[in-house]
Amino acid sequence: MKRFIVTFNWSRGSRKWRQLLVTGRTFVMLSISSMAFFVAIGIGDMIHQRTAASPGSTMKGVAANVSGTLFTDMLKMEVAAYTPEHEGERALAPKQVGRFLLRLVTDVNPNEPRSLLARELPGISSDEPFLIRSGSGNETAIGPEDHPPIPGSAGSESSGMNGMTPGTDSSGEHSGENPSRSSHESAVGDNEGQPGAAGQEGAQPGDGGHQAAPPNRASQTDEPVVFIYHSHNRESWFPVIGSDGDDPTSAKQNITLVGQRLADKLMELGLGAETSKTDYPTEIKNYKWALSYKYSRKTVEEALAARTKLKFIFDIHRDSQKRKYTTTTIGGKSYAQVYFIIGQENPNWRKNEKLATDIHKALEAEYPGISRGVWGKTSKDGNGEYNQSLSPGSVLIEIGGVDNTLEESYRTADALAKVIADLYWGDAEQAAAPRES
């Protein structure tokens, strides 16, 4: 009898051990699966950063969440005689209304499972701006900021001239005269008396900022290959115009000085460059800051029509972020940092992103910390296209922020010029090299 009891208890204990082992095995499998899942997410994020995956489609406000059938049903409620051509599931049915409210409140689309992970995985959201390429000068991945001028300031709508102005027609657009001005025409007058103007110290990596020597080139480009313009041409800096103001804009001391500096240095390095100093608030009748890229688009179109060999088109801005996000130190000198902006609304944005990435990587190699990376933006957070569909060589470049000095911005312009010239001449030499048969 005792033997039977012992045998029975051992059987029950064995069963418990088996259950415990099964439970433990299940726990281990779940742990490994969870770990593999998060590792896969990390690998996917790395691949995303390298391949610059584009957001799928762009959401444009609440209207993008509303289906056409919903508007049809709403119209039927108001117009009794209206009968839609195709009758199907009613958009105002409880299920449809529930989907719409869920998406409106939580930004989760029941018909699109990836929306559940959109806030956790960079780049998977369909309309959020994201960092395409990270730079060593942007460890916190802080994005750029774009603030409109304060009403009544030098760069606001109210500062524009209400009547007819030279260079505009009755519609307020540019007249037949090309608004762009050659760097040769204005290099001396615009930089005269400005701190850090051309001829002051330039930017060479590791040399403390001494001016670059002229390149060892046989000759310069026969025509301009670089065009520089400014959609927000009055963007300025508090240290330049005075920190007692609230709006860092100026009609004279503004970002066009940095564009001119970049053009001058490019020409020293053998690249023909032209700049546009069009002051849109005075050139455009009834100027609206929100339409800046519409105005500057005409500038770019005219430049492309007049210059058939343009390879690079740069829209130069300054960021609205504070100094701690826009400044770095290299060789004991402070530099304004660079951010490359790519519009995701451009269907061929990958070509523009490739150029931005090439410049970004070259800067990282020669001036570590000067680049904040390549930032992708949709129309939810800006213009979304930035005239980049006009040319695969078009890139928007943010140089520094509101608290940077003109000297810091000039040093960065010099660094950009050197890298851009090296890229251009490197491509030219590679194209001219004889191919092996």
C-alpha positions as CSV (number, residue, x, y, z in Angstrom):
1,M,0.0,0.0,0.0
2,K,2.8,2.3,0.9
3,R,4.6,1.5,-2.3
4,F,1.5,2.4,-4.3
5,I,1.3,5.8,-2.6
6,V,4.9,6.5,-3.2
7,T,4.5,5.6,-6.9
8,F,1.4,7.8,-7.2
9,N,3.1,10.8,-5.6
10,W,6.1,10.4,-7.9
11,S,3.8,10.3,-10.9
12,R,2.1,13.5,-9.8
13,G,5.4,15.2,-9.2
14,S,6.7,14.1,-12.6
15,R,3.6,15.6,-14.2
16,K,4.2,18.9,-12.4
17,W,7.9,19.0,-13.6
18,R,6.8,18.3,-17.1
19,Q,4.3,21.2,-16.9
20,L,7.0,23.4,-15.5
21,L,9.4,22.5,-18.3
22,V,6.7,23.1,-20.9
23,T,5.9,26.5,-19.4
24,G,9.6,27.4,-19.2
25,R,10.1,26.3,-22.8
26,T,7.2,28.5,-23.8
27,F,8.6,31.4,-21.9
28,V,12.0,31.0,-23.5
29,M,10.5,30.8,-26.9
30,L,8.4,34.0,-26.3
31,S,11.5,35.8,-25.0
32,I,13.6,34.8,-28.0
33,S,10.8,35.8,-30.3
34,S,10.4,39.2,-28.6
35,M,14.1,39.7,-28.8
36,A,14.2,38.8,-32.5
37,F,11.3,41.1,-33.1
38,F,13.1,44.1,-31.6
39,V,16.4,43.2,-33.3
40,A,14.5,43.1,-36.6
41,I,13.1,46.5,-35.9
42,G,16.6,47.8,-35.2
43,I,18.0,46.3,-38.4
44,G,15.0,47.7,-40.3
45,D,15.7,51.1,-38.9
46,M,19.4,50.8,-40.0
47,I,18.3,49.7,-43.5
48,H,15.9,52.5,-43.6
49,Q,18.6,55.1,-42.8
50,R,20.8,53.6,-45.6
51,T,18.2,53.2,-48.3
52,A,16.3,56.5,-47.5
53,A,12.9,54.8,-47.7
54,S,10.2,57.3,-48.6
55,P,6.9,57.8,-46.8
56,G,4.2,56.0,-48.7
57,S,1.6,58.7,-49.3
58,T,0.9,62.1,-47.8
59,M,-2.0,62.9,-45.5
60,K,-3.3,66.4,-46.0
61,G,-5.4,67.1,-42.9
62,V,-8.7,65.7,-41.8
63,A,-10.1,65.8,-45.4
64,A,-7.7,63.0,-46.3
65,N,-9.4,60.8,-43.8
66,V,-12.8,61.3,-45.3
67,S,-13.9,59.0,-48.2
68,G,-15.8,60.2,-51.2
69,T,-18.8,58.0,-50.3
70,L,-19.1,60.0,-47.0
71,F,-19.5,63.2,-48.9
72,T,-22.0,61.5,-51.1
73,D,-24.1,60.4,-48.2
74,M,-23.9,63.8,-46.7
75,L,-25.1,65.3,-50.0
76,K,-28.0,62.8,-50.1
77,M,-29.1,63.9,-46.6
78,E,-29.4,67.5,-47.8
79,V,-30.7,67.0,-51.4
80,A,-33.5,64.5,-51.5
81,A,-33.5,64.2,-55.3
82,Y,-29.9,63.3,-55.5
83,T,-29.2,59.6,-56.3
84,P,-25.6,58.5,-56.6
85,E,-24.6,56.4,-59.6
86,H,-23.2,53.6,-57.5
87,E,-24.9,52.3,-54.4
88,G,-22.8,50.3,-52.0
89,E,-22.0,50.2,-48.3
90,R,-23.1,53.4,-46.7
91,A,-20.3,55.6,-45.5
92,L,-22.5,56.8,-42.6
93,A,-23.0,53.3,-41.4
94,P,-21.9,52.7,-37.8
95,K,-18.9,50.7,-38.9
96,Q,-17.7,53.4,-41.3
97,V,-18.3,56.2,-38.8
98,G,-16.4,54.3,-36.2
99,R,-13.4,53.8,-38.5
100,F,-13.4,57.5,-39.2
101,L,-13.6,58.6,-35.6
102,L,-10.9,56.1,-34.6
103,R,-8.5,57.4,-37.2
104,L,-9.3,61.0,-36.4
105,V,-8.8,60.6,-32.6
106,T,-5.9,58.1,-32.5
107,D,-4.3,58.4,-36.0
108,V,-4.7,54.7,-36.3
109,N,-6.2,53.3,-39.5
110,P,-8.0,50.0,-38.9
111,N,-7.5,49.2,-42.6
112,E,-3.7,49.8,-42.5
113,P,-2.0,47.8,-39.7
114,R,1.3,49.6,-40.2
115,S,-0.4,52.7,-38.7
116,L,-0.1,51.0,-35.3
117,L,3.7,51.2,-35.5
118,A,3.9,54.5,-37.2
119,R,4.9,56.4,-34.1
120,E,7.5,53.9,-33.1
121,L,9.4,53.3,-36.3
122,P,10.9,56.3,-38.1
123,G,9.9,56.7,-41.7
124,I,6.9,54.4,-41.5
125,S,4.4,57.2,-40.9
126,S,2.9,58.4,-44.2
127,D,3.1,62.2,-43.5
128,E,5.6,62.9,-40.7
129,P,9.0,64.5,-41.5
130,F,11.9,62.3,-40.6
131,L,15.7,62.2,-40.6
132,I,16.8,60.4,-43.7
133,R,20.5,60.6,-43.0
134,S,21.8,61.4,-39.6
135,G,24.8,63.6,-39.1
136,S,27.4,63.6,-36.3
137,G,26.5,67.2,-35.6
138,N,22.9,66.1,-34.7
139,E,23.0,63.5,-32.0
140,T,19.5,64.3,-30.7
141,A,18.0,64.2,-34.2
142,I,16.4,67.6,-33.8
143,G,14.7,68.7,-37.0
144,P,14.8,72.2,-38.6
145,E,12.2,74.9,-37.8
146,D,10.7,77.4,-40.2
147,H,9.0,80.4,-38.6
148,P,7.3,83.0,-40.7
149,P,8.2,86.7,-40.1
150,I,6.2,88.6,-37.5
151,P,3.5,90.8,-39.1
152,G,4.9,94.3,-39.7
153,S,8.5,93.2,-39.7
154,A,11.1,93.5,-42.5
155,G,10.2,90.2,-44.0
156,S,6.4,90.0,-43.4
157,E,3.6,90.4,-45.9
158,S,2.9,94.0,-44.7
159,S,6.4,95.1,-45.6
160,G,5.8,94.5,-49.3
161,M,5.0,97.4,-51.6
162,N,1.3,97.5,-52.6
163,G,1.8,99.3,-55.9
164,M,3.6,98.4,-59.0
165,T,7.3,97.9,-58.6
166,P,10.2,97.6,-61.0
167,G,10.6,94.1,-62.2
168,T,7.0,93.1,-61.9
169,D,4.0,93.0,-64.3
170,S,0.4,93.7,-63.6
171,S,-0.1,90.2,-62.1
172,G,2.6,90.8,-59.6
173,E,4.9,88.2,-61.1
174,H,8.4,88.9,-62.5
175,S,8.6,90.8,-65.8
176,G,10.7,89.6,-68.7
177,E,13.9,90.6,-67.1
178,N,15.7,87.7,-65.3
179,P,15.5,88.5,-61.6
180,S,18.8,86.7,-60.9
181,R,21.9,88.7,-60.7
182,S,25.4,87.4,-61.4
183,S,27.8,87.1,-58.6
184,H,30.2,89.2,-60.6
185,E,27.8,92.0,-60.6
186,S,27.4,92.3,-56.8
187,A,30.3,90.6,-55.1
188,V,32.0,93.8,-54.1
189,G,29.2,96.1,-53.3
190,D,27.1,93.7,-51.2
191,N,30.0,92.4,-49.1
192,E,31.8,95.7,-48.6
193,G,32.1,96.6,-45.0
194,Q,30.4,93.3,-43.8
195,P,32.2,91.3,-41.1
196,G,33.7,88.2,-42.5
197,A,33.2,89.3,-46.1
198,A,35.1,87.7,-49.0
199,G,38.8,88.0,-48.5
200,Q,38.5,87.3,-44.8
201,E,39.5,84.0,-43.3
202,G,38.1,80.9,-45.1
203,A,37.5,77.4,-43.9
204,Q,40.0,74.6,-44.2
205,P,39.8,71.5,-42.1
206,G,42.4,71.4,-39.4
207,D,44.1,74.6,-40.4
208,G,42.3,77.0,-38.0
209,G,40.4,78.7,-40.8
210,H,43.0,80.0,-43.3
211,Q,41.9,80.9,-46.8
212,A,42.0,78.1,-49.3
213,A,44.6,78.2,-52.1
214,P,43.3,78.4,-55.7
215,P,42.7,74.9,-57.2
216,N,45.1,73.3,-59.6
217,R,42.7,73.4,-62.5
218,A,43.4,74.0,-66.2
219,S,40.5,76.4,-66.5
220,Q,37.2,77.3,-65.0
221,T,33.9,76.0,-66.3
222,D,32.9,77.9,-69.5
223,E,29.4,78.6,-68.2
224,P,27.8,78.8,-64.7
225,V,27.1,75.3,-63.3
226,V,25.8,76.5,-59.9
227,F,22.8,78.7,-59.3
228,I,22.1,80.0,-55.8
229,Y,18.8,81.6,-54.7
230,H,16.9,82.3,-51.5
231,S,13.1,81.7,-51.2
232,H,13.2,83.4,-47.8
233,N,15.7,86.1,-48.8
234,R,15.3,88.3,-45.7
235,E,16.2,85.6,-43.1
236,S,18.8,87.2,-40.8
237,W,20.4,86.6,-37.4
238,F,20.0,88.3,-34.0
239,P,23.8,88.9,-33.6
240,V,23.8,90.8,-36.9
241,I,20.6,92.9,-36.6
242,G,20.6,93.2,-32.8
243,S,19.2,90.9,-30.1
244,D,16.7,93.5,-28.9
245,G,14.3,92.6,-31.7
246,D,11.8,89.8,-31.8
247,D,12.1,88.9,-35.5
248,P,15.4,88.0,-37.1
249,T,14.7,89.4,-40.6
250,S,16.4,92.2,-42.5
251,A,16.0,93.8,-45.9
252,K,19.8,94.3,-46.3
253,Q,21.8,92.1,-43.8
254,N,20.4,88.7,-44.6
255,I,21.0,85.2,-45.9
256,T,21.8,86.6,-49.4
257,L,25.2,87.6,-48.1
258,V,25.9,83.9,-47.3
259,G,24.7,82.9,-50.8
260,Q,27.1,85.4,-52.3
261,R,30.0,84.2,-50.2
262,L,29.3,80.6,-51.4
263,A,29.2,81.7,-55.0
264,D,32.5,83.7,-54.6
265,K,34.3,80.7,-53.1
266,L,33.0,78.4,-55.8
267,M,34.3,80.7,-58.5
268,E,37.7,80.8,-56.8
269,L,37.6,77.0,-57.0
270,G,36.9,77.0,-60.8
271,L,33.1,76.7,-60.8
272,G,31.0,79.3,-62.5
273,A,28.3,80.4,-60.1
274,E,25.4,82.9,-60.2
275,T,23.2,84.2,-57.4
276,S,19.7,85.6,-57.2
277,K,19.2,88.5,-54.7
278,T,15.6,89.0,-55.6
279,D,13.8,90.7,-52.7
280,Y,10.4,89.1,-53.0
281,P,8.6,91.3,-50.5
282,T,9.3,94.3,-52.8
283,E,9.4,92.5,-56.2
284,I,6.0,90.8,-55.8
285,K,2.8,92.8,-55.6
286,N,0.7,91.8,-52.6
287,Y,3.5,89.5,-51.4
288,K,2.5,86.6,-49.2
289,W,5.2,84.8,-47.2
290,A,3.3,81.5,-47.5
291,L,3.7,81.6,-51.3
292,S,7.5,82.1,-51.1
293,Y,8.3,78.9,-53.1
294,K,5.8,79.8,-55.8
295,Y,7.7,83.1,-56.3
296,S,11.1,81.5,-56.2
297,R,10.0,78.7,-58.6
298,K,9.8,81.3,-61.3
299,T,13.3,82.4,-60.5
300,V,14.6,78.9,-60.9
301,E,12.7,78.3,-64.1
302,E,14.2,81.4,-65.6
303,A,17.7,80.4,-64.5
304,L,17.3,77.0,-66.0
305,A,16.0,78.4,-69.3
306,A,19.0,80.9,-69.5
307,R,21.7,78.5,-68.4
308,T,21.7,75.1,-70.0
309,K,24.7,73.7,-68.0
310,L,23.4,74.3,-64.5
311,K,24.3,71.2,-62.4
312,F,23.6,72.4,-58.9
313,I,20.8,74.6,-57.7
314,F,20.9,75.6,-54.1
315,D,18.1,77.3,-52.1
316,I,20.0,78.7,-49.1
317,H,18.2,79.4,-45.8
318,R,19.0,79.8,-42.2
319,D,17.2,77.7,-39.6
320,S,15.0,79.1,-36.8
321,Q,16.5,76.8,-34.2
322,K,18.6,78.2,-31.4
323,R,22.4,78.2,-31.2
324,K,22.9,75.0,-29.3
325,Y,21.3,73.1,-32.2
326,T,23.1,74.9,-35.1
327,T,26.7,75.4,-34.0
328,T,29.8,73.3,-33.8
329,T,33.5,73.8,-33.2
330,I,36.2,72.6,-35.6
331,G,39.9,73.4,-35.1
332,G,39.1,76.0,-32.5
333,K,36.7,77.8,-34.8
334,S,32.9,77.9,-34.5
335,Y,30.9,77.0,-37.6
336,A,27.2,77.3,-38.4
337,Q,25.9,73.7,-39.0
338,V,24.3,72.6,-42.2
339,Y,21.0,70.8,-42.7
340,F,19.9,69.4,-46.1
341,I,16.1,69.5,-46.7
342,I,14.5,67.1,-49.2
343,G,10.9,67.5,-50.3
344,Q,9.0,64.2,-50.3
345,E,6.3,65.5,-52.6
346,N,8.8,65.5,-55.4
347,P,8.2,62.2,-57.3
348,N,11.9,62.0,-58.1
349,W,13.2,63.0,-54.7
350,R,15.7,60.1,-54.5
351,K,17.9,61.8,-57.1
352,N,17.9,65.0,-55.1
353,E,18.6,63.1,-51.9
354,K,21.5,61.4,-53.5
355,L,23.2,64.7,-54.2
356,A,22.4,65.9,-50.7
357,T,23.8,62.7,-49.2
358,D,27.0,63.0,-51.3
359,I,27.6,66.5,-50.0
360,H,26.7,65.5,-46.5
361,K,29.1,62.5,-46.5
362,A,31.9,64.7,-47.9
363,L,31.4,67.3,-45.2
364,E,31.3,64.6,-42.5
365,A,34.7,63.3,-43.8
366,E,36.4,66.7,-43.9
367,Y,34.5,68.7,-41.3
368,P,33.2,66.2,-38.7
369,G,30.2,67.7,-36.8
370,I,29.3,70.4,-39.3
371,S,26.4,68.5,-40.9
372,R,23.1,67.8,-39.1
373,G,22.1,65.4,-41.8
374,V,19.5,65.1,-44.5
375,W,15.9,65.8,-43.5
376,G,12.8,64.7,-45.4
377,K,9.7,66.9,-45.3
378,T,6.1,66.5,-46.6
379,S,3.5,69.2,-47.1
380,K,2.3,68.5,-43.6
381,D,5.4,70.3,-42.3
382,G,6.2,72.8,-45.0
383,N,6.0,73.2,-48.7
384,G,6.9,69.5,-49.3
385,E,8.4,70.0,-52.8
386,Y,10.8,73.1,-52.5
387,N,11.1,73.4,-56.3
388,Q,13.2,70.3,-56.4
389,S,11.2,68.6,-59.1
390,L,12.7,71.2,-61.5
391,S,16.1,69.6,-61.3
392,P,17.7,66.5,-59.8
393,G,20.6,68.8,-58.7
394,S,18.3,71.0,-56.6
395,V,18.7,71.0,-52.8
396,L,17.5,73.2,-50.0
397,I,20.4,74.0,-47.5
398,E,19.9,75.4,-44.1
399,I,23.1,77.2,-42.9
400,G,23.1,77.9,-39.2
401,G,20.3,79.4,-37.1
402,V,19.0,82.7,-35.7
403,D,21.8,82.9,-33.1
404,N,24.8,82.3,-35.4
405,T,27.1,85.1,-36.6
406,L,27.9,86.0,-40.1
407,E,31.5,84.9,-39.6
408,E,30.3,81.4,-38.6
409,S,28.0,81.2,-41.6
410,Y,30.8,82.4,-43.9
411,R,33.1,79.7,-42.6
412,T,30.5,77.1,-43.4
413,A,29.9,78.5,-46.9
414,D,33.6,78.1,-47.5
415,A,33.5,74.5,-46.4
416,L,30.5,73.8,-48.6
417,A,32.2,75.4,-51.6
418,K,35.3,73.2,-51.2
419,V,33.2,70.0,-50.9
420,I,30.9,70.9,-53.8
421,A,33.9,71.8,-56.0
422,D,35.6,68.6,-55.2
423,L,32.5,66.6,-56.0
424,Y,32.0,68.4,-59.3
425,W,35.7,68.1,-60.4
426,G,35.8,64.5,-59.2
427,D,32.8,63.6,-61.4
428,A,34.2,65.6,-64.3
429,E,37.6,63.8,-64.1
430,Q,35.9,60.4,-63.8
431,A,33.7,61.2,-66.9
432,A,36.7,62.3,-68.9
433,A,38.9,59.3,-67.9
434,P,39.3,56.8,-70.8
435,R,37.4,53.5,-70.3
436,E,39.2,50.2,-70.5
437,S,38.0,48.1,-73.4
